[in-house]
Structure formats: C-alpha cells, structure tokens
Amino acid sequence: MAAVLTVLVLFLAGFLAGFILLVMGAINFDFSNSKIPPGVNQPAKLRIIHIILICTAVVGKILENIGICTQVGFVRYMQGRKTLGADPKLFIKDLWFEKVPVRIYQPKAPPASQRRGVMFFHGGGWVFGSLETHEKLCRFIARESESVVVSVGYRLAPEHKYPAAYEDCLNATQHFLQHLELYGVDPARVIVCGDSAGGNLAAAVSQTLAGSSELPKLRAQILIYPGLQALDFNLPSYQQNQRVPLLFRERAAFYVLQYLNGNAINLEEVLDGAHIPVDIKLNYRKWVNPNNIPEEFKVRGYKPRVLLDCTTEVFDKMKRFCEPTLCPLFAEDTVIQQLPESFILTCEYDVLRDDGLLYKKRLEDNGVRVTWYHLEDGFHGIINAMNSDWLPFPAGKRGLDNIV
C-alpha cells in the first residue's frame, strides 16, 4: 500500500511540475512574442489579463490532449462561469427569439415614455463570447441609458460556420422589431450594437435591414472596434499592432477563418494576401486601400505590400469573404447610403483600427452621419475589460461613457 501511495505521489508531483513548466513556458512566450506600446495606459494590467488568457488556453490544451474536453470548450467555460446575480435596477430575463437564445435587460423604473431598444451582439471572434461574458456591459448600458437591451447568444464557430452567427443576429433582430410593443420600446429608436465580431454582425444586420420596408427603420448602429473586412491583413494598423494584446494579427485571421470554414488551414495565405485574386482586390481597392487611412495613423510605421495573386483552389475556399454579410465594408454604395446614423469606436493599439477608419470614410462619403470616438491609449477588447472588477481601464470607461 505504501509503495502504491509513493508512486501516486510521485506521479502527481511530476504532473504538477510539468503543468507548472508548461504554464511558465506560456508566460515566457507571452513576454517574448507580445509587445505593449508605451502609449497604452496601465500596461501592467494589460499584461496580467493577457497572461491569464494564455494560461487558460494552455490548461485547455492540456485537458484536450488527455481527452477531458476540448480547448475551445474549456476556454468558453472559464470565460462564462461568473454570475452577477440580481440587479436592483433591472428586470433580467432569458428568452428565445426565433430559436435564438437572448437575455433581455429592462429598467425597473417606470418610463416617462417608450424606451429605446438596443440589440447587442457580443464579441469573441465568432468563436468565444456569450451572454455571460458581456453581462456586466449590457447591464451598464441598460441602466445608464435607460434602454431595453437584448443580448443575443448566437451560435459560435467552428461548430457553426458562417452564416450561422449572422443569421441568428438577423432573426433575433427581426423578431424584436416585430414585437416592440411587448417591451415598451419606441419603434423609432431601435439600435444595433456590438463589439469586435459583434460589431461585424451589427454592421451586417444593419445593412440587411436598410432596404426593408416591412419593419421599423433602425435609428442607429454602434460599432465598437469592429472587424469589417478579410481582404487585407497588412493595413497600417495590422502592421503596427500585430503583436499587441489582446488581439494579435495572426489571431484575427485565425478567427475569421474559423467562422468562414471551421478551420484555419489557409492561415498563411490569408496573412500574406494570397487568398483573393488580384483583379478582385483591385475592384475593392476603392474601399480597402491604405491611401484612405489618414496619414497621422501611419507615423508609427507602414510598409506597402505588393499585391499577390492566389490559386483557384485557395480562392474556392475564400470567395465568400467577398460577401457583405461577412465583410460589410464590401457593400455597394446604394446600400451604404441607406444606413442609419452611426457611432464608431476605434482604438489606436488595435489591429482592427483601420477597418473602423475605412468604414467611417465610406459612410461619410455616402452622406451617412458618423460620430467617431478614438481611444488614443486604447487596445482591442478594452470596453469589455470593465467586466473585471479588479482590472478596469480608465480609457475603457471613457469609451463606454461616450457610447452611452
């Protein structure tokens, strides 16, 4: 018996030592492979958040390798396990809109008139994120703006590929627009809102509904550091911020490939720009063009890239990148002209910064009123960092106050 216990203790000690070495290796990799620019406020907090994310991914990979669960499943579990309990100022209820799970936040205080409604689509690269990960953010928006907020729990990749997430968000929004009276919402004041991948979905839903004559017109769209194109991963912001947490350049391409194909087999071609034929790139050059980025956003360095062609085999797997419901920056002018008033938030230290800047220009060129707020010390994910009670960022609070 003593011998068995000795073997068990040695095994556990060895496993623990190996686990610690793996985690320490991940932390060392984080320090060597990431770069936090001096302009980021409170860089130590950002480093801590990034290390936590890296460690979570490492543990998930270990669990996947020993057959307990998938890495993606473990990360989702860890991200969504925090519960906030009841809110003294809000009625909160989980429902289903057209087979799509939603969480509704309604202020308890009696309204003076009909409230505005906000359809909220969470970020997470179409792979992560949930009703729980953006719970605190949605509560804040509902309380501070005295709005009815509907958070949408759309299907995630890679299990559910494009256009599943888009279809869920569209169907939930259409259902809400058809039943506004049940929630005391003014039909003239309905907004779509989302961060990161959720900003992509908000833009796509807004475009789809722009030409509808059967539903109330959207009052506005709020796009928080949205990802809006997958044509060029070498724009200035991608080059400048490629190793800035919380979204590396490679991860941005990885996530959109997971959403499109359920895998990232062609990641290198996408990063190099060898996934779309040159003639199609030139056709979209009027919209996705570094020349459309103001010069002040290139001072940290930018090297123009030669346009590369691609094989027919690769393009066959990538051609849906040209669909506006996946890449809203590619919508025709006739659609853009019908869009509602827009709010776009960008962050200086974010690979997706230029997607927002390019869309801002497109909207303004087509006569759409745009309110633009730029966080000069912000990074990708900073708005939802308020979900943490012990690692908040003043810049994120500034951005959120402007959204409200």
ZIFEN-V704169 format. One record per residue. N is the residue number from 1. PHI is phi in whole degrees, 0 to 359 (NA if undefined). Layout:
N_PHI ; N_PHI
This chain:
1_NA ; 2_298 ; 3_295 ; 4_297 ; 5_296 ; 6_298 ; 7_298 ; 8_297 ; 9_298 ; 10_297 ; 11_298 ; 12_296 ; 13_296 ; 14_295 ; 15_297 ; 16_296 ; 17_297 ; 18_297 ; 19_298 ; 20_296 ; 21_296 ; 22_297 ; 23_296 ; 24_296 ; 25_297 ; 26_296 ; 27_295 ; 28_298 ; 29_298 ; 30_301 ; 31_294 ; 32_277 ; 33_256 ; 34_244 ; 35_217 ; 36_257 ; 37_296 ; 38_297 ; 39_283 ; 40_284 ; 41_284 ; 42_56 ; 43_299 ; 44_297 ; 45_297 ; 46_296 ; 47_297 ; 48_296 ; 49_300 ; 50_295 ; 51_296 ; 52_300 ; 53_295 ; 54_296 ; 55_297 ; 56_299 ; 57_295 ; 58_295 ; 59_299 ; 60_300 ; 61_293 ; 62_299 ; 63_297 ; 64_293 ; 65_293 ; 66_263 ; 67_83 ; 68_277 ; 69_198 ; 70_279 ; 71_299 ; 72_299 ; 73_297 ; 74_293 ; 75_298 ; 76_299 ; 77_298 ; 78_294 ; 79_290 ; 80_254 ; 81_276 ; 82_280 ; 83_242 ; 84_261 ; 85_79 ; 86_290 ; 87_243 ; 88_295 ; 89_252 ; 90_227 ; 91_271 ; 92_235 ; 93_216 ; 94_266 ; 95_223 ; 96_235 ; 97_249 ; 98_52 ; 99_69 ; 100_250 ; 101_290 ; 102_224 ; 103_235 ; 104_255 ; 105_245 ; 106_238 ; 107_301 ; 108_282 ; 109_298 ; 110_300 ; 111_280 ; 112_286 ; 113_206 ; 114_298 ; 115_273 ; 116_279 ; 117_243 ; 118_234 ; 119_272 ; 120_247 ; 121_245 ; 122_287 ; 123_271 ; 124_134 ; 125_66 ; 126_64 ; 127_252 ; 128_242 ; 129_90 ; 130_195 ; 131_300 ; 132_285 ; 133_294 ; 134_246 ; 135_300 ; 136_295 ; 137_297 ; 138_294 ; 139_299 ; 140_299 ; 141_298 ; 142_297 ; 143_292 ; 144_286 ; 145_259 ; 146_51 ; 147_244 ; 148_274 ; 149_252 ; 150_245 ; 151_269 ; 152_255 ; 153_266 ; 154_290 ; 155_292 ; 156_250 ; 157_275 ; 158_276 ; 159_298 ; 160_237 ; 161_278 ; 162_307 ; 163_259 ; 164_304 ; 165_298 ; 166_299 ; 167_297 ; 168_297 ; 169_294 ; 170_295 ; 171_297 ; 172_295 ; 173_293 ; 174_298 ; 175_299 ; 176_299 ; 177_297 ; 178_275 ; 179_227 ; 180_299 ; 181_295 ; 182_293 ; 183_244 ; 184_64 ; 185_258 ; 186_288 ; 187_300 ; 188_270 ; 189_225 ; 190_249 ; 191_237 ; 192_255 ; 193_213 ; 194_191 ; 195_245 ; 196_60 ; 197_299 ; 198_293 ; 199_293 ; 200_300 ; 201_292 ; 202_297 ; 203_295 ; 204_294 ; 205_295 ; 206_299 ; 207_296 ; 208_297 ; 209_276 ; 210_300 ; 211_264 ; 212_281 ; 213_253 ; 214_262 ; 215_236 ; 216_302 ; 217_288 ; 218_294 ; 219_281 ; 220_197 ; 221_233 ; 222_243 ; 223_246 ; 224_259 ; 225_30 ; 226_282 ; 227_263 ; 228_235 ; 229_205 ; 230_229 ; 231_273 ; 232_228 ; 233_261 ; 234_233 ; 235_297 ; 236_310 ; 237_294 ; 238_291 ; 239_288 ; 240_291 ; 241_246 ; 242_298 ; 243_240 ; 244_267 ; 245_296 ; 246_256 ; 247_228 ; 248_284 ; 249_303 ; 250_297 ; 251_291 ; 252_299 ; 253_291 ; 254_301 ; 255_295 ; 256_291 ; 257_289 ; 258_298 ; 259_293 ; 260_286 ; 261_244 ; 262_79 ; 263_204 ; 264_236 ; 265_300 ; 266_260 ; 267_301 ; 268_295 ; 269_298 ; 270_293 ; 271_296 ; 272_282 ; 273_84 ; 274_255 ; 275_240 ; 276_230 ; 277_301 ; 278_301 ; 279_296 ; 280_288 ; 281_302 ; 282_295 ; 283_295 ; 284_268 ; 285_299 ; 286_294 ; 287_248 ; 288_252 ; 289_212 ; 290_304 ; 291_294 ; 292_275 ; 293_270 ; 294_306 ; 295_300 ; 296_296 ; 297_267 ; 298_247 ; 299_291 ; 300_278 ; 301_111 ; 302_201 ; 303_242 ; 304_303 ; 305_250 ; 306_287 ; 307_290 ; 308_257 ; 309_273 ; 310_220 ; 311_280 ; 312_299 ; 313_298 ; 314_292 ; 315_296 ; 316_301 ; 317_271 ; 318_245 ; 319_297 ; 320_286 ; 321_298 ; 322_276 ; 323_275 ; 324_299 ; 325_288 ; 326_256 ; 327_234 ; 328_300 ; 329_295 ; 330_266 ; 331_295 ; 332_290 ; 333_302 ; 334_297 ; 335_280 ; 336_303 ; 337_296 ; 338_266 ; 339_287 ; 340_282 ; 341_309 ; 342_231 ; 343_241 ; 344_236 ; 345_251 ; 346_235 ; 347_237 ; 348_299 ; 349_259 ; 350_219 ; 351_299 ; 352_272 ; 353_307 ; 354_287 ; 355_302 ; 356_295 ; 357_294 ; 358_294 ; 359_290 ; 360_305 ; 361_297 ; 362_299 ; 363_297 ; 364_295 ; 365_297 ; 366_256 ; 367_81 ; 368_270 ; 369_288 ; 370_234 ; 371_256 ; 372_244 ; 373_234 ; 374_245 ; 375_269 ; 376_293 ; 377_248 ; 378_266 ; 379_227 ; 380_295 ; 381_93 ; 382_293 ; 383_294 ; 384_280 ; 385_295 ; 386_293 ; 387_295 ; 388_266 ; 389_283 ; 390_247 ; 391_226 ; 392_281 ; 393_235 ; 394_304 ; 395_297 ; 396_296 ; 397_295 ; 398_300 ; 399_297 ; 400_294 ; 401_299 ; 402_290 ; 403_298 ; 404_297
